[in-house]
Amino acid sequence: MSGAEPGPCHVGDRTDHAARAWVHEAVRRVEADANRSADTHLHVFPLPTAWSGAGLDLYLKDESVHPTGSLKHRLARSLFLYGLCNGWIREGTTLVEASSGSTAVSEAFFARLLGLPFVAVVPRSTSPEKVALIEWHGGRCQVVDDPAQMDAEARRLAAETGGHYLDQFTYAERATDWRGNNNIAESVFEQLAAERHPVPTWVVVGAGTGGTSATVGRYVRYRRLDTRVCVVDPEGSAFYDGWARRDPDVTAPGSRIEGIGRPRVEASFQPDVVDCMVQVPDAASVAAARWCSRLTGRVVGGSTGTSLWGALRLLAGMHARGEQGSVVTLLCDGGERYAHTYYDDDWLAAQGLDLTAYDATLRRLETTGEWREPGSG
């Protein structure tokens, strides 16, 4: 045999082995957290008899029962595993995120689980309850006055500390395995298997990063299901106009509904897997959140109200056309985090939010089974 023998493969020293061992242990801890956490509940929402008797069902996927109290627990777990397996998160890495609150609460939990420092860049409008939760989990909050500056400030802090910017708005759509692996879509469809409409007509979600709508939209295509995806967008957000115009450069003032709506179209938002978008006024979101809390006994946040309003509009259309089927939406987080905002009448008055017309629509639906859009007479 001619030619030189191949040289030895050079492996790292003990420091490299220790670094890999730390990552292995970190992944184990994150995975163990998932194993300790039961799946979240799928509740039947109490629709009026005129609708349920006509073959319509509405379900709320209760993401508030995660260990950190919101849908963002799933995202945070995925982002940490993504960062660890890409070699971006190592022992001692300072972690940074731009977040209106719930994602940062969940990420602070996982950072503490791994013994890593965590900094959340939050807008000044973030509820004090969320700030307290981030700090309770060991994180530190860096407040910015302009939500549009959150990303730049997070990048600056990560560079300054030599840390890692978790960047939910870029990585949400790719950090989660959309084909399955117990993602939220797979969980919903497994839980619907014994229902009278096991394949829902619609799944309704909000968009903060766009990761959830991307996961659900890809999953139903992969599984060859006829379910359609509706994204509800609060006023002041750029997602609706960006989707309608297919223009990723659209900007907007930003949203008052924490957790969803953005002043720009984020990289994780995938418009081509979204079948429908609905713009929801903030007053409708808050009215629906309060109404949901009263009907179900579960106090819910503003983004749940946004999703519920959109789901009810879709169901009203199905009822008017004589269609049967089910709609699924999310109970994103608990309303206890918003005691000083959405559940505070003084705050609503200061924001100029009048719920009267939306309350009337919901009361009429509850008592008569009739859906009448506010302002329609």
N, C-alpha and C positions, 0 to 999 in steps of 0.2 A: 504494500500500500504506500503510495507516494504522498508527499505533502506533509506539512508539519502537523503534529498532534494539536488539537485545540487546547488552549490554555485553561487553567482552572477558572471556575465562576467565582468572582469575588463577592462575598456576602458581607453585610454590615457587621459592625462590632456589637458589643453588648448593649451599647446605648440604643442602637436600632432595634435590637430584640426587645429591649425594655419598652420602647415606644410602641412597638406592635402589640406587646402584651397589654399595655394600657388601653389601646384601642379595642382589643378583644374584650377586655373586662367592661369597657364603656358600652359596647354594643350589647353585651349580655345584660347589663343593668337596664338599658332601654327596652330590650325585648322582654325582660322579666316584668317590667311595669305593665306591658301590654297583656302578658299572661295573667297578671293579677287582676286585671280590669275586665269585668263582664261586658258583654255587648250592650249597647244602649237600647232603650225601649222604643217600641213603635206604638204610639197611642192612637186609638180611634177618636177623632174629633167629633163632638156632638153637633152634627148638622141638623137643621130643622127637618121635621118628618116629611115635609113636601119634597125635600131633596133626597133624603136617605131612602124614603119609600119608593122613589122613582129610579132607584138603582145607582145612586151616587154615593161615594165614600171619600172621606178626607182623613189623612193620617199625618201625625206629627212625629218625626224622628227626634227623640229627646236627647240631644247632645249635651244638655246641661248636667247630666249625671257622670260625666267623665271626672277623673280625680281633680282636674283644675277647673271644672265647671263650665266648659264650653266646647263647641265644635273644634276650636283651634288646638285642642289637645292632640287630635289626630295629625294636624299639620305640623305641630311642633315635633312630635315623635318622628315624622317622616323627614323633616329638615335636619334633625340631629343625626339620624342614621345616614342620610345623604352626605352630610358634612364629614362624618366619621369615616365612611367607606370611601370617600374621595380623598382622604388624607388632609382635609382642611382643618379638622378639629383634633387637637392633640392635648396632651397633658399640659395644663397651665394656660391654654388658649383663652384669651378674653373674647367673649361672644357679644355681639352687638346686633340689635334689631331695630327697625323702624316700625312702630306699631301704635294703633290707637288704643291698645290695651289688652284685649283677650289673648292675642297671640303671644304678647310679651309675658302675660301671666303664666301661660303654659310653658314657654321657653325658660322662664326663670325657674320653674319647677324642675325641668330636666337639667338645667345648668347646675342647680344645687345637688341633684342626684349624682352628677359626675364630678362635683367639687370644683366647678369652673366659675370664674367671675362673669357677670352678665350685666349689660347696660342696655336699657330700653330708651329709644328716642321717641317721645310721645308728644302729641300736640297739646297745647294748654287746655283745650276743651275736654280732654280725657276725664272721665268721672273720677272723683276722689276715691271711690270704692276700688276701682281698678288699680290706681296708683298704689293704694295700700296693699293690695294683694301682690303686686309685683315686688314691693319692698318686703312683704312678709316672707316671700319665697327666697329672699336674699338678693334680689336684683336692685339695681340703681336706676333711677329715672332721670333722663336728660330732657328738659322741656323746651320745645320750640314754639314760637308764636305763630309761625306760618307753616301749616301742614305741608305745603309744597316743598319745604326745605328739609323735611325729615330724611329723605334718602341721602342728600348731600352731607348732612350732619352725621348720619350713621357711617357713611363711608369715611368721613374724616376721623371719627373716633376709632374705627377699626384700624386705619392706617397709623394713627398716632400710637396705639397700644400694641401694634403688631398682631392684632387679633383677627377674628373671622366675622364678617358681616353675613349673618344667616340669610338675609334678603328674601323674605317670603314672597315679595312681589315679582321676583324673577323665577324662583325655584319651585314655587308651590305646584305648578302643573307637571313638573317632571320628577319631583321627589317622591310622589305617591305612585304606586303601581296601579294603573287604571284598569288593568286586565282582571284584577281580583286581589288576592292576598288580604282579605278582610277589609277592603276599603269600604267607604260608606255606601257606595252603590251596591256592591255585592251583599252587604249586610241588609240593606232595605229589601232587595229582591228575595233573599232567603226568608225574611220575616213575613213577606206577603204571600208566601207559597200556599198557605191554607185559606186565604181570603177569597171572597167571591169574585174579585177582580185581581188576580195575582200579578198581572202585568199592568202597571198604572198607565193611564193615558198621558199624564204629565208628572214630571218631577220639577218642583219649583224651588229655586235657591237664589240667594243674594250673591253679589260679587264684591269681595274685598280685594282678594288677590286674583280671583278667577279660577283658583285651583279646584274648588268643588264642582263648579259647572264643567270644567274640563274633564274631571274624573268621571262624572256621571255621563256626559255626552259621549265620551270615548267608550265607556263600558257598554252602553246600550247598543252602540254600533257593533262592537266586538261580539256581543252576545246575540246579535241579529234580532233585537227587540224593537217593537214599534213605539215604544215610549218616547215622548218628546220632552225637551228640556226648555223650561222658561226661566229666564233670569229677571228678577225684579231689581229695579235700580231706584234709589232714593233721589229726591231733588238735590241739585247741586253737584251731582256726580257726572263724570265724563263717559262712563261706560255705554250708556244708552246711545248717545250721539255717535260715539266711536263705532258701535255696532251697526247702527242704521246707515251711516255714511261709509262704512268700511274704511275709516280714517283713524289710524293709531295715534295721530298727533293731536287729537281733540283735547282741549283742556276745559276745566270748569272750576267753580269756586271751592268745591269740596262738600262733604256731607255732614249733616248733624246726626245721622243715625250711625252710631259707633259700630265698627266692624265691617260695614259695607259701604260702597260708594267711594270713589277716589277723585282727586282733582285732575288726574291724567289716566289714560288707558294703560294699565300695567302689562308688563311683558307676559305674565302668566295667563292673562285673559285670552281665551281661544274663541274668537267670534264664530268660526265655521262649525262648531259643534253645538251652538245655541240656536234653537228653533224659533224662539219668540222672546222679546223683551217687553217689560211693562214698567213704565215710570210711575212711581208711587209718591204722592205728596207726603211730607213729613207728618202732617197732622193726621193723615190716614194711617200711617205706620204706628203712631203713638196710640190712636184710638183703638186700632186692632189689637195692639199689645195689651192694653188694659182690658178690653173685652175678652180676649183669650184667657187672661189671668182669672177673670171672674167666672167664666164658663168651665174652665178645666181645674181650677184650684191650684194651678202651677203658675207662679209669677214669672213672666217672661220679659226678655229685653226688647228693645225697639226693632232690631233686625228681624226678630220673629214676627213682629207686627207687620213689617214690610212684606215678608213672604206670605203671611196669612192673607193679607189684603189681595195680593196677586192671585193666590190660589182660589179665593172666593170668587174673584172676577172670572176666572177660567171655568169654575163650576157653574156659575150663573149662565155663562154662554152654553155650556153643555146641557144644562137643564132647559134652557129656552129652545134648543134644537132637538130635544127629546132623546139625547144620548145617555148612555149608561157608562160607568167607568169609575176609576179612582184617581185621586190626586195625592201626591206625597210632598210634604214640605218639612222644614226643619225647625225645631225648637232649639235655637242656636245657643242661647245662654240664659241664665236666670235673671229676673228683673231686680233682684236685690242689689245688683251692681249699679242700678240707675235710680236709686231712691231719691237722689238729689237732682235728677234731671227729668226723665220721662214720667215719673210718678210724683213730681212736685209741681203743683198748680202754679206756684209763683214763677218757677223756671219757665213753664210753658208760656205764661203771660209775657215774661221778659223777652222770649223768643218770638212773640207774635203768633203763636200757634193756637188756632181756634178749632177745637175738635167737634163743635156742635153738629155740623152737617154730616160728618163721618160717623159720629155716634148714632145719629138718626138712621143712617143706612143700616148699621149693624143691628140696632134695636128692631127695625122693621123686618130684617131677615130673620132674626131670632123668633119673633112673635107671629109672623105671617108667612114666612118662607119666600117672601118677595125681595128680589134684589133691585134696588133703584139707585143708580149712580147719583152722587151728590150734585145738586144743581140741575137735575133733570126734571124737577117738578114733582 
